[in-house]
């Protein structure tokens, strides 16, 4: 089942997300995926309201796949994650075909 729930006008939650991927999105400054995951789990535990709401959505300390409902709960507490798009654009200084007719 694919779910697409819009959290606000600029951020869309579309399907399940692996916990470590979401952790890296929220904590991109961490040195590794595992340290980002550990930090995210610790931050979740530190917030009683967030922990309770996620538990109601069937989150546990060992949850690997984060449902759209869980993502929305996290989004409501922390806002959208930091998203980096890896886009490579090759710019051409001048068009090489301008002299051809």
C-alpha positions in Angstrom: 0.0 0.0 0.0 1.4 3.4 -1.0 0.4 6.4 1.1 0.9 10.0 0.1 0.0 12.5 2.9 0.9 16.1 2.6 2.2 17.6 5.8 2.2 21.2 4.5 2.4 22.9 1.1 6.1 22.1 0.5 6.7 18.7 2.1 5.2 15.4 1.0 5.4 12.1 2.8 5.2 9.3 0.3 5.5 5.7 1.5 7.6 4.0 4.1 11.2 5.2 4.8 14.1 3.3 6.3 14.9 4.6 9.8 18.5 5.2 9.0 17.7 7.2 5.8 15.3 9.4 7.8 17.9 9.7 10.6 20.6 10.9 8.1 18.0 13.4 6.7 17.4 14.9 10.1 21.0 14.7 11.3 23.2 15.1 8.3 26.1 16.5 10.4 26.7 13.1 12.0 29.8 11.1 10.9 27.9 7.9 10.0 24.5 6.4 9.4 24.6 4.5 12.6 25.5 7.6 14.7 22.6 9.5 13.0 20.3 6.6 13.8 21.5 6.5 17.5 21.1 10.3 17.8 17.6 10.1 16.4 16.5 7.3 18.7 17.9 9.2 21.7 16.1 12.4 20.7 12.8 10.4 20.3 13.3 8.9 23.8 14.1 12.4 25.2 10.7 13.7 24.2 7.8 12.1 26.1 5.1 13.5 23.8 6.9 12.3 20.7 7.7 8.9 22.2 4.0 8.4 23.2 2.6 9.4 19.9 5.1 7.2 18.0 4.3 4.3 20.3 0.6 4.7 19.5 1.6 4.4 15.8 3.4 1.1 16.7 7.0 2.5 16.9 9.4 0.6 19.1 13.2 1.0 19.8 13.8 -1.6 17.1 11.6 -0.2 14.4 13.4 -0.2 11.0 10.7 1.0 8.6 9.1 4.3 9.4 5.5 4.4 8.3 3.9 7.6 6.7 2.0 8.1 10.0 5.2 8.0 12.0 6.9 10.3 9.6 4.0 12.8 10.0 4.3 12.6 13.8 8.0 13.3 13.6 7.4 16.1 11.1 4.9 17.7 13.4 7.4 17.7 16.2 10.7 18.5 14.4 9.6 20.0 11.1 10.8 18.7 7.7 14.2 16.9 7.5 17.2 18.5 5.8 17.0 17.3 2.2 20.0 17.4 -0.1 19.5 16.8 -3.8 22.4 15.5 -5.6 22.0 17.2 -9.0 24.9 17.7 -11.3 24.4 20.4 -13.9 27.0 20.8 -16.6 27.0 24.4 -17.8 28.3 25.3 -21.2 30.1 28.7 -21.4 29.0 29.2 -25.0 27.1 27.2 -27.6 29.5 25.5 -29.9 26.9 25.2 -32.6 26.3 28.9 -33.1 28.5 29.1 -36.2 26.7 26.2 -38.0 23.7 27.0 -40.2 
